[in-house]
Structures are given as structure tokens and as C-alpha cells.
Amino acid sequence: MKAVYAIVLAVLCVGCGSKEPIDVYRDMLAAAEVGYEDGFVKGFSKKSQATVRALLRLSDAYGYGRENPLNIIMRPKTTDAVSQKIKGDVAIVRISRKKRRPQSVLFVKDKDSGGAWRVDLSEHEEFVKKKTLERYLQSREKRRKKKNASRKPRRKNRK
């Protein structure tokens, strides 16, 4: 009997944290629709979660319902996520919107969340600036190279 429980537990754990980006988005949308803040915030990277919570508090405190992250990210006229495109540790989820052109949301694999797909605010902002996935990926690669170059110790020329 212990073996059966072990197998069931193993099967259940295989699915833990392995949701596709489109499923994570749908979970965020469902949480936003019912006002479940924790469920909504869980869809963001660990480093973005504090910012999202702060934005939620500020928008509530000052009555900025339209600027509330629940509305900004999810958009009130959103119907559903219609497709996803995954390239390595980055994914784009396409969102259909009533009477408007589709919107894209960038997801990244968040190392701090065990490699789960999450929206990272700074990466999403960079993606919006670059306007296409290809330009974003090029920019991201340049940033990584620059960061790695700055980490290498520099040799001093001794004469």
C-alpha cells in the first residue's frame, strides 16, 4: 500500500510547477476576475511580486481602479489567452481582447520559483519597448554579455 501512495505522490508532483505559460496566465486571469490577490500575484516572478503588491495597495488607497495592476495586466475586456510561443526560457502568450487587437504578455522561467513560468515586470517592460520577441531576445542577449563582461576580473598591466 505504501508503494501505491508513493506512486500517486510521484505522479502528482510531476505536474507541480510544470504549467505552461498559457495556463499560468489563465490562472492569473481567473484570480483577477474574482479579486483573489494572492493567486494573481503568484503569476509574477519573485522579484516582481513586492512591486505588484505595492501597486495594488497604492491603487486601492488612492482610488486608481483603472491603473490597478489587475486591470493593467489583465485588461477588463480580455477574453482569453489564445496561443503561446516558447523560445527557451522565454514565452509569449497572446491574449484576445474584445473589439481590439490582441495583446502579448511575456513570461520567463523564474529561477526563484523553481523554474516556473512567471511574468517579470522588468523583462516585460523591455519586451514592450522592443515590440517584437526577436528584438527583445537580441536586447536580452546584449545585456547578458555586458553583465558577464563586467563580472570578469580585469588584469592590471605590470611593467
N, C-alpha and C positions, 0 to 999 in steps of 0.2 A: 504494500500500500504506500509506503514511503517513496518508492520508486515512481509510482503514478503521480504523486504530488510533486516530486522533483521535476518530472517531465512537463507537467502542466505549468509549473512555475517558470521553467526554462522557455517554454513556448510563449508565455505571456511577456516575459522580459525581452524576447527578441523584438517585439513591437515597441517596447519602451523607447521613447526618444527618436524613433526612426520615421516619424511622419514626414511626408513630402511637404514642400513649401506651400503648395496649394491647400493642403489640409490644415496647416498651421494658420494660414490666412483665414480659412473658413471658421476655425475655432475662435480667432480674434474677432471676426465679424459677429459671430453668434454671441460672444461675451459682450461686445459693444452694444448689440441690439437690446440686450436685457439689462445693461448697466453693470455688468459684473467686472469691476475694475481689475481684480487680480488676474482673472482669465485673460483680459485684454493685454495687460502689462506683460504677462508671461510670454507673449509673442515677440517681445523685443529682446535684444541682446542684454546681457547682464550690465554692461556699461551704459546702456541707454535707459534702463528701467527707472533709475532715480530721476532722470530728466523728465521722462514721461509722467511719472507720478507728480513731480513738481508742477508740470504744465497743467495737469488735471486739477490740482489744488488751486493754482492761480486762476484758471478759467472759472472754477466754481466760485472762488472768493470775489472775483470782480465781475461776475455775470457775463463772461465772454463765451456763451454757448457755441457760437459759430467757430471760434478759434480753439475749442476744446479738442485735444488730440483724438478723442473718439470720433469726432466729426472730420477733422483734417485728414487723418489717415484713411478712415473708412468711407468717408463721404456719405451723406444722407441718402443719396439716390443710387447707391451701389446695389446691384442685384446679386452678383456672384462672381467668383473667380472662374474664368473660363478656360485658361490654359497656363502652362508653366514651361519655362525653358531653363534647363540646368546646364551650367558650364563649370565643371569642377566644384569649387566651394561657393559658387555664386548662382543665384537663380532669380529669374524674373517671373512674377505672377501677374498675368493680365487680368484686369478687372473690368467687367462690363458695367456700364452706367446708363441708366435710363436717359434717352434722348441726348446723350453726349458721347464723345469719342472715348474709347477705352483708356484706362489708366494702367500704368505699370508700377509695381511695388518690388523693390529689390530685397532679396533675402540673402543672408550669408550664413555659413556654418559657424556657429558661435562656440569657440573653444571652451569658454567659461560655462557653457550649458551642455557640456558633453558632446559637442559637435552637432547639436540640434539646429535646425533651420530657424533663424530669427531675423527680425528687421533691426538693423543697426542704423541709428539716426544719422551719424556722420557719414557712413557709407551710402545711405540712401540719398542724402543731400548731394554728395559728389555725383552719384548716378543721375540725379535730376539736372545738375549743371551740365553734364556731358551729353545728355539727351539720348544716347544710344548705348546699348550694352557693350559694343565693341570699343567705343571711345572711353567708356568707363573702365573697361579692363586694361586698356593701354595706359590710362592715367594711374590706375592702381599699381600696375607693374613698375612704372616710373617711380612712384612713391616708395615702393618696396626696395627697389635698387638704391635709391637715395638714402633710405633708412639704413640699409645694410652697409653701404659705403661709409656712413658716418660712424658706424659701430667698430669698424676695423681700426686697430691701433695704428697710429702713424709713426713711422720710423724717423728719428732725428738724424740728420746728416752729421756725422762726426768727422772732423778733419784732423 
